[in-house]
């Protein structure tokens, strides 16, 4: 069946290059791509299990309190990060 499609110039250039590399026509390449797309669209999507969650136990330090941060992180680690 013949049909007319409007394809972006950059996509068309890449299609021509790919067809030349593979030694096939642009029509064959487009048909193969459409078949693959339609085959994948029929497959049911796998339900992924929910990601695990962890209770971190709440905040351990008030981040607005610089002294508390120094104590929690260690003065050297924090001062070294600021340099």
C-alpha positions as CSV (number, residue, x, y, z in Angstrom):
1,X,0.0,0.0,0.0
2,X,1.3,3.5,-0.8
3,X,0.8,6.3,1.6
4,X,2.1,9.8,2.2
5,X,3.8,10.8,5.4
6,X,5.1,14.1,6.6
7,X,8.5,13.5,8.2
8,X,10.9,16.0,9.6
9,X,13.9,16.7,7.3
10,X,16.5,15.7,10.0
11,X,14.6,12.4,10.6
12,X,14.4,11.7,6.9
13,X,18.1,12.3,6.5
14,X,18.9,9.8,9.2
15,X,16.4,7.3,7.7
16,X,18.2,7.6,4.3
17,X,21.6,7.1,6.0
18,X,20.4,4.1,8.0
19,X,18.8,2.5,4.9
20,X,22.0,3.0,2.9
21,X,24.1,1.4,5.7
22,X,21.8,-1.6,6.0
23,X,21.5,-2.0,2.2
24,X,17.7,-1.8,2.2
25,X,15.1,0.7,1.1
26,X,13.7,3.4,3.3
27,X,10.2,1.8,2.9
28,X,11.6,-1.5,4.3
29,X,13.2,0.3,7.2
30,X,10.1,2.3,8.1
31,X,7.9,-0.9,7.8
32,X,10.3,-2.8,10.1
33,X,10.3,0.0,12.6
34,X,6.5,0.3,12.5
35,X,6.1,-3.5,12.9
36,X,8.4,-3.4,16.0
37,X,6.5,-0.5,17.5
38,X,3.1,-2.1,17.0
39,X,4.3,-5.5,18.3
40,X,5.7,-3.8,21.5
41,X,2.5,-1.8,21.9
42,X,0.5,-5.0,22.1
43,X,2.6,-6.4,25.0
44,X,1.1,-5.9,28.4
45,X,3.2,-3.6,30.6
46,X,4.8,-5.4,33.5
47,X,3.6,-4.3,36.9
48,X,6.7,-3.4,38.9
49,X,6.7,-4.2,42.6
50,X,6.6,-1.1,44.8
51,X,9.9,0.2,45.9
52,X,10.9,-0.5,49.5
53,X,10.5,2.4,52.0
54,X,12.4,2.8,55.3
55,X,11.6,4.8,58.4
56,X,14.6,6.9,59.1
57,X,13.4,7.7,62.5
58,X,12.9,11.4,61.9
59,X,15.4,14.3,62.0
60,X,18.5,13.9,64.1
61,X,19.7,17.5,64.0
62,X,18.2,20.9,63.5
63,X,19.9,22.1,60.3
64,X,19.4,25.7,61.2
65,X,21.6,25.2,64.3
66,X,25.2,25.4,63.1
67,X,26.7,24.0,66.4
68,X,24.3,21.0,66.3
69,X,25.5,20.4,62.7
70,X,29.1,20.6,63.8
71,X,28.5,18.0,66.5
72,X,26.5,15.7,64.3
73,X,28.8,15.7,61.3
74,X,32.1,16.5,62.9
75,X,33.7,19.9,62.9
76,X,36.5,18.8,60.5
77,X,34.2,17.2,57.9
78,X,32.0,20.3,57.8
79,X,34.9,22.8,57.8
80,X,36.7,20.8,55.1
81,X,33.6,20.9,52.9
82,X,33.4,24.7,53.1
83,X,37.0,25.2,51.7
